[in-house]
Amino acid sequence: MFQARLRPARPRQGRHLAGAAVCVAALFTLTSCGGVQGGGGSGEDAEKYPTKTVEWTAPSDPGGSTDLISRAAAKALEDPLGQSVVVENKAGANGAVGGKEILGREPDGYSLVMLFQSLMSIGPHTVVDDDPIKMSDMDVISGLTVEDYVLVVPAQSDIETLDDLLAKKSVKYGTTGAGTGSELAQALLFGDAGVKAGGIPFDGGAPTVTALLGSQVDVGAVHVAEAAPHLTSEKLRPLAVFAKERIDFLPDVPTAVESGHDVVVDQRRWVAGPAGLPDNVVSELRAALKKAFKDPEYGKFLENNYIGRWEASPDAVVKQVETAKVRYGELIDKFGLDLKSEG
């Protein structure tokens, strides 16, 4: 019988993807252009901040990790910021729809958006987009969280282990969308194992879990937080995690690496605003977030939902994005995968 053994979330500031070169020149270019770091504007209209409700966009459907983390962080941010922080859902294209809308707004600090590694590091390799979001389009306020992907099957499935899955002649797997870590991790796994497999994209973690519970797909990879309630109720069965080492939250679940498949994919999230935020706005937001991170209820939310802390600096966020982009590109080329889809 599987039991999800909860252990406290711990910061993972330095777990980078090994073997990838960091685009240092790109980093310097981005930070020098006003994007990423913030502080690109000033003026009398920005002297007092905030004076009204702040909108925080979760570029996903309700119920998935992006939505849940956004709501928990926004709630914790309200007291130190001194204003209401309202979460709006704007789903589509693995976060690109909501991200583009918010980053195209006035950089006044009243429009924030959660963005994530899959959009910026995997998307360029898998999604055809004539106008993709760039790191220079945003001022990163702070890193937020890191999550691992867990590979799960419906409880009624005859697949008991990862070896059972990879012994199948063909597999129908569910993903949380095109250009996501869920898609990439499974495509790499099946490509490495030489298994004929077809991916079915859903729009986020919540609908992917629903499809798994209804046995619409054979297997799927979702964030631990999204699978956790169904793991503890034994409606889903974990086969592996796509982490470098076994994770604290699911210590009894092996990694894909243990089975001989060097597939390591995680998800990292940060909060940002449109490039050109005034200096005082950036300072106020960062100071408020530091206090929000210490909120006991926010900490309890992270622990209860199997989410790790990644409260990284803007520079560290950019470095991780570029490192992951290179690493994932190398793996896609290694296995000769064609994951391109229209954005």
C-alpha positions as CSV (number, residue, x, y, z in Angstrom):
1,M,0.0,0.0,0.0
2,F,1.4,3.4,-1.0
3,Q,1.6,6.1,1.6
4,A,2.7,9.6,0.7
5,R,5.2,10.5,3.4
6,L,5.2,14.2,3.9
7,R,8.5,15.8,4.8
8,P,9.2,19.6,5.2
9,A,10.0,21.5,2.1
10,R,13.6,22.6,1.9
11,P,15.2,25.4,-0.3
12,R,16.9,24.0,-3.4
13,Q,18.8,27.1,-4.6
14,G,21.6,25.2,-6.3
15,R,20.2,22.2,-8.0
16,H,21.2,23.1,-11.5
17,L,21.1,20.9,-14.5
18,A,24.6,19.5,-14.9
19,G,26.4,19.4,-18.2
20,A,24.9,22.6,-19.7
21,A,26.6,25.8,-20.6
22,V,25.1,29.0,-19.3
23,C,24.5,31.8,-21.8
24,V,26.4,34.4,-19.8
25,A,26.5,36.9,-22.6
26,A,22.7,36.7,-22.9
27,L,22.4,37.2,-19.2
28,F,24.4,40.4,-19.3
29,T,22.5,41.6,-22.3
30,L,19.1,41.1,-20.6
31,T,20.1,42.7,-17.3
32,S,21.6,45.7,-19.1
33,C,18.5,46.3,-21.1
34,G,16.2,46.9,-18.2
35,G,14.5,43.5,-18.2
36,V,14.9,40.9,-15.6
37,Q,16.4,43.0,-12.8
38,G,13.8,45.7,-12.7
39,G,14.4,49.4,-11.9
40,G,13.9,50.5,-15.5
41,G,11.7,53.5,-14.8
42,S,10.8,56.3,-12.3
43,G,8.5,59.2,-12.0
44,E,6.1,61.0,-9.7
45,D,3.3,58.6,-10.6
46,A,5.3,55.8,-9.0
47,E,6.3,57.6,-5.8
48,K,3.6,56.0,-3.8
49,Y,3.1,52.3,-4.3
50,P,0.8,50.5,-3.9
51,T,-2.3,52.6,-3.6
52,K,-4.8,50.1,-5.1
53,T,-5.4,46.4,-5.7
54,V,-2.6,44.4,-7.4
55,E,-3.6,41.8,-10.0
56,W,-1.6,38.6,-9.9
57,T,-2.2,36.4,-13.0
58,A,-1.9,32.7,-12.9
59,P,-1.6,31.7,-16.6
60,S,-3.4,28.4,-16.1
61,D,-6.7,26.9,-15.4
62,P,-7.9,26.8,-11.7
63,G,-6.8,23.8,-9.7
64,G,-3.3,23.1,-11.0
65,S,0.0,24.0,-9.3
66,T,0.4,27.4,-10.9
67,D,-3.0,28.4,-9.7
68,L,-2.6,27.0,-6.2
69,I,0.8,28.5,-5.6
70,S,-0.3,31.9,-7.0
71,R,-3.2,32.0,-4.6
72,A,-1.1,31.0,-1.6
73,A,1.6,33.5,-2.4
74,A,-0.8,36.3,-3.3
75,K,-2.6,35.9,0.0
76,A,0.7,35.9,2.0
77,L,1.7,39.1,0.1
78,E,-1.3,41.1,1.0
79,D,-0.4,42.1,4.6
80,P,3.2,43.1,3.9
81,L,2.2,45.0,0.8
82,G,-0.8,46.7,2.5
83,Q,-3.2,46.0,-0.4
84,S,-5.4,43.3,-1.8
85,V,-3.7,41.0,-4.3
86,V,-6.3,39.4,-6.6
87,V,-5.5,36.3,-8.6
88,E,-6.9,36.0,-12.1
89,N,-6.6,32.9,-14.3
90,K,-5.7,33.4,-17.9
91,A,-4.9,29.9,-19.3
92,G,-3.6,28.9,-22.7
93,A,-0.4,27.8,-24.6
94,N,1.4,26.6,-21.4
95,G,1.3,30.1,-19.9
96,A,2.1,32.1,-23.0
97,V,-1.4,33.6,-23.4
98,G,-1.5,35.1,-19.9
99,G,2.1,35.9,-19.9
100,K,2.0,37.9,-23.1
101,E,-1.0,39.8,-21.9
102,I,0.5,40.9,-18.6
103,L,3.9,41.6,-19.9
104,G,2.4,43.8,-22.6
105,R,0.8,46.1,-19.9
106,E,2.0,49.3,-18.4
107,P,4.9,48.6,-16.0
108,D,3.3,50.1,-12.9
109,G,3.5,47.2,-10.5
110,Y,-0.3,46.6,-10.5
111,S,0.0,43.7,-13.0
112,L,2.1,40.7,-12.0
113,V,2.3,37.2,-13.4
114,M,3.7,33.9,-12.4
115,L,5.9,32.4,-15.1
116,F,7.8,29.1,-15.2
117,Q,10.7,27.2,-16.5
118,S,8.8,25.0,-19.0
119,L,7.5,28.0,-20.9
120,M,10.9,29.7,-21.2
121,S,13.3,26.7,-21.3
122,I,11.3,23.9,-23.0
123,G,8.9,26.0,-25.1
124,P,11.6,27.2,-27.5
125,H,12.4,23.6,-28.4
126,T,8.8,22.4,-28.7
127,V,6.4,25.2,-29.7
128,V,6.4,27.2,-32.9
129,D,5.7,30.8,-31.8
130,D,6.6,33.8,-34.0
131,D,6.5,36.1,-31.0
132,P,7.7,34.2,-28.0
133,I,8.0,35.6,-24.5
134,K,11.6,36.6,-23.8
135,M,13.3,37.2,-20.5
136,S,14.0,40.8,-21.6
137,D,10.2,41.3,-21.7
138,M,10.0,41.1,-17.9
139,D,11.4,42.3,-14.7
140,V,11.8,39.3,-12.4
141,I,10.8,40.1,-8.9
142,S,11.8,36.8,-7.2
143,G,11.9,33.1,-7.7
144,L,9.2,31.2,-5.9
145,T,9.1,27.4,-6.0
146,V,10.5,24.2,-7.5
147,E,8.5,21.1,-8.1
148,D,9.3,17.6,-9.4
149,Y,7.2,15.5,-11.8
150,V,5.9,12.2,-10.8
151,L,4.9,9.5,-13.3
152,V,1.6,7.9,-12.4
153,V,-0.9,5.4,-13.6
154,P,-4.6,4.7,-12.6
155,A,-4.9,2.4,-9.6
156,Q,-6.8,-0.2,-11.7
157,S,-4.0,-0.4,-14.3
158,D,-2.0,-3.6,-14.6
159,I,1.2,-1.5,-14.7
160,E,2.8,-1.9,-11.4
161,T,6.4,-0.6,-12.0
162,L,8.3,1.5,-14.5
163,D,9.7,-1.7,-16.0
164,D,6.1,-2.9,-16.6
165,L,5.4,0.3,-18.4
166,L,8.4,0.2,-20.6
167,A,7.7,-3.4,-21.6
168,K,4.5,-2.3,-23.3
169,K,4.4,-2.4,-27.1
170,S,2.7,0.9,-27.2
171,V,1.7,3.6,-24.7
172,K,-0.8,6.4,-24.7
173,Y,0.5,9.1,-22.2
174,G,-1.2,12.2,-21.0
175,T,0.7,15.5,-20.7
176,T,-0.1,18.8,-19.1
177,G,0.3,20.5,-22.5
178,A,2.6,21.1,-25.4
179,G,6.0,22.5,-24.3
180,T,5.6,21.4,-20.7
181,G,8.0,19.4,-18.5
182,S,5.3,16.7,-18.4
183,E,5.5,16.3,-22.1
184,L,9.3,16.5,-22.3
185,A,10.0,14.1,-19.4
186,Q,7.8,11.4,-20.9
187,A,9.0,11.9,-24.5
188,L,12.6,11.6,-23.3
189,L,11.8,8.5,-21.2
190,F,10.1,6.7,-24.0
191,G,12.6,7.8,-26.6
192,D,15.4,6.5,-24.4
193,A,13.6,3.2,-23.8
194,G,12.7,2.8,-27.5
195,V,9.0,2.5,-26.6
196,K,6.3,3.5,-29.2
197,A,4.3,6.1,-27.4
198,G,1.9,8.8,-28.3
199,G,1.2,11.9,-26.1
200,I,-2.2,13.5,-25.5
201,P,-1.9,17.1,-24.3
202,F,-4.3,18.5,-21.8
203,D,-4.5,22.2,-20.7
204,G,-2.8,21.9,-17.4
205,G,-2.3,19.5,-14.5
206,A,-5.9,19.4,-13.2
207,P,-7.4,18.1,-16.5
208,T,-4.5,15.6,-16.9
209,V,-5.2,14.2,-13.5
210,T,-8.9,13.9,-14.4
211,A,-8.0,12.0,-17.5
212,L,-5.8,9.6,-15.5
213,L,-8.5,9.0,-13.0
214,G,-10.9,8.1,-15.8
215,S,-8.3,5.9,-17.5
216,Q,-8.4,8.0,-20.7
217,V,-4.6,7.6,-20.9
218,D,-2.3,4.8,-19.8
219,V,0.1,7.0,-17.8
220,G,0.9,10.6,-17.2
221,A,3.4,12.9,-15.6
222,V,2.2,15.7,-13.3
223,H,3.5,17.7,-10.4
224,V,3.6,15.9,-7.1
225,A,1.2,18.5,-5.6
226,E,-1.4,17.7,-8.3
227,A,-1.1,13.9,-7.8
228,A,-0.7,13.9,-4.0
229,P,-4.4,13.7,-3.0
230,H,-4.9,10.8,-5.4
231,L,-1.8,9.0,-4.3
232,T,-2.8,9.1,-0.6
233,S,-6.3,7.9,-1.5
234,E,-4.6,5.2,-3.8
235,K,-6.6,6.2,-6.9
236,L,-3.3,6.8,-8.6
237,R,-0.1,4.7,-8.4
238,P,3.4,6.3,-8.7
239,L,6.0,4.6,-10.9
240,A,8.9,7.1,-10.8
241,V,9.9,10.7,-10.3
242,F,11.9,12.7,-12.8
243,A,14.4,14.0,-10.3
244,K,18.2,13.5,-10.0
245,E,17.7,11.8,-6.6
246,R,14.7,10.4,-4.7
247,I,12.7,13.3,-3.4
248,D,11.9,13.9,0.3
249,F,8.1,14.0,-0.3
250,L,8.0,10.5,-1.9
251,P,11.1,8.7,-0.6
252,D,9.8,5.2,-1.6
253,V,9.3,6.1,-5.2
254,P,12.4,5.5,-7.4
255,T,13.8,7.9,-9.9
256,A,13.9,7.3,-13.7
257,V,17.7,7.6,-13.3
258,E,17.7,4.6,-11.0
259,S,16.2,2.5,-13.8
260,G,18.9,3.6,-16.2
261,H,17.1,6.5,-17.9
262,D,18.9,9.8,-17.4
263,V,15.8,12.0,-17.5
264,V,15.7,14.8,-15.0
265,V,13.1,17.5,-15.5
266,D,11.6,19.8,-12.9
267,Q,9.5,22.9,-12.8
268,R,10.6,26.3,-11.4
269,R,8.4,29.3,-10.9
270,W,8.9,33.0,-10.4
271,V,6.8,36.2,-10.3
272,A,7.5,39.0,-12.7
273,G,6.0,42.2,-14.1
274,P,6.4,44.0,-17.4
275,A,10.0,45.3,-18.1
276,G,10.6,48.8,-16.9
277,L,9.1,48.7,-13.4
278,P,10.1,51.8,-11.4
279,D,12.8,51.3,-8.8
280,N,10.6,51.9,-5.8
281,V,8.0,49.5,-7.1
282,V,10.6,46.7,-7.5
283,S,12.0,47.4,-4.0
284,E,8.6,47.4,-2.4
285,L,7.6,44.2,-4.1
286,R,10.8,42.4,-3.2
287,A,10.7,43.5,0.4
288,A,7.0,42.5,0.7
289,L,7.7,39.1,-0.9
290,K,10.6,38.4,1.6
291,K,8.1,38.9,4.4
292,A,5.4,36.8,2.6
293,F,7.8,33.9,2.3
294,K,8.0,33.8,6.1
295,D,4.3,33.7,6.6
296,P,3.4,30.5,8.6
297,E,0.3,29.7,6.5
298,Y,2.3,30.0,3.3
299,G,5.0,27.7,4.6
300,K,2.3,25.2,5.7
301,F,0.8,25.4,2.2
302,L,4.1,24.5,0.6
303,E,4.6,21.5,3.0
304,N,1.1,20.2,2.7
305,N,1.3,20.4,-1.1
306,Y,4.8,18.8,-1.6
307,I,6.2,22.0,-3.0
308,G,9.9,23.1,-2.5
309,R,11.1,26.6,-2.0
310,W,13.1,28.3,-4.7
311,E,13.2,32.0,-3.6
312,A,16.0,32.8,-6.0
313,S,17.3,36.2,-7.1
314,P,16.5,37.6,-10.6
315,D,20.0,36.7,-11.8
316,A,19.7,33.2,-10.5
317,V,16.3,32.8,-12.3
318,V,17.8,33.9,-15.6
319,K,20.8,31.6,-15.1
320,Q,18.6,28.6,-14.4
321,V,16.3,29.4,-17.4
322,E,19.3,29.5,-19.8
323,T,21.0,26.5,-18.3
324,A,17.8,24.4,-18.6
325,K,17.2,25.6,-22.1
326,V,20.6,24.3,-23.3
327,R,20.3,21.0,-21.4
328,Y,16.9,20.2,-22.7
329,G,17.9,21.0,-26.2
330,E,20.8,18.6,-25.9
331,L,18.5,15.8,-24.7
332,I,16.0,16.4,-27.4
333,D,18.7,16.3,-30.1
334,K,20.3,13.2,-28.4
335,F,17.1,11.2,-28.8
336,G,16.1,12.7,-32.2
337,L,12.7,13.9,-30.9
338,D,10.4,16.2,-32.9
339,L,8.2,17.9,-30.4
340,K,7.3,21.0,-32.4
341,S,3.7,22.1,-32.2
342,E,2.0,25.4,-33.1
343,G,1.8,27.9,-30.2
